[in-house]
Amino acid sequence: MSLRPLEDTAVIDVRPIQKDSAQALALKYGVLAWFGHHTREWWALVDGRVLVGARCPERLGQAIAAVRRRSVSGSP
């Protein structure tokens, strides 16, 4: 029996991982966070008014912190 392309590749469901990461971001930063399956990026709505995106949850956390620093310092 010969294997067709990708038949020997493991398939995992990343939705539970993404859900856990989104919940962790929501708890840590107090934001609405999600993974965009079409954009393949992480997104958060910061303080109900600023949308930020990043390639991974860690970078999204940095982007959230940066938005909050700007709003505290009064920068646009």
C-alpha positions in Angstrom: 0.0 0.0 0.0 1.5 3.3 -1.0 0.7 6.5 0.9 -0.8 9.5 -1.0 0.7 12.9 -0.3 0.0 14.1 3.3 -1.6 10.8 4.3 1.1 10.3 6.9 0.8 13.8 8.3 -0.8 14.2 11.7 -3.9 16.3 11.9 -4.7 18.2 15.1 -7.6 20.4 16.0 -6.2 23.7 17.3 -9.6 25.2 18.3 -9.2 24.2 22.0 -5.7 25.7 22.1 -7.0 28.9 20.5 -10.0 29.1 22.8 -7.7 28.6 25.9 -5.3 31.3 24.6 -8.2 33.7 23.9 -9.6 33.2 27.4 -6.1 33.7 29.0 -5.7 37.0 27.1 -9.2 38.1 28.1 -8.5 37.3 31.8 -5.0 38.9 31.8 -5.8 42.1 29.9 -9.5 42.5 30.3 -10.2 42.5 26.5 -12.3 40.6 24.0 -9.8 38.4 22.2 -10.1 35.8 19.4 -8.2 34.1 16.6 -9.2 35.0 13.1 -9.3 31.8 11.0 -9.4 33.7 7.7 -6.7 36.2 8.7 -4.6 33.7 10.6 -4.0 36.4 13.2 -4.9 37.1 16.8 -7.2 40.0 17.5 -8.3 42.0 20.5 -10.7 44.9 21.2 -8.9 47.0 23.7 -11.1 49.2 26.0 -14.0 48.7 23.7 -12.5 51.1 21.1 -9.2 50.0 19.7 -8.7 46.9 17.5 -5.2 45.4 17.5 -3.9 42.3 15.8 -0.8 40.1 16.0 0.6 36.9 14.7 0.7 35.2 18.1 -0.8 35.6 21.5 2.4 36.9 23.0 2.7 39.7 20.4 -1.0 40.5 20.9 -0.3 41.0 24.6 2.5 43.4 23.7 0.2 45.3 21.3 -2.5 45.5 24.0 0.0 46.9 26.5 1.3 49.4 23.9 -2.2 50.7 23.3 -2.8 51.1 27.0 0.6 52.9 27.5 -0.4 55.4 24.7 -3.8 56.1 26.2 -2.2 56.7 29.7 0.5 59.0 28.2 -2.1 60.9 26.2 -0.5 60.1 22.8 -2.8 59.6 19.9 
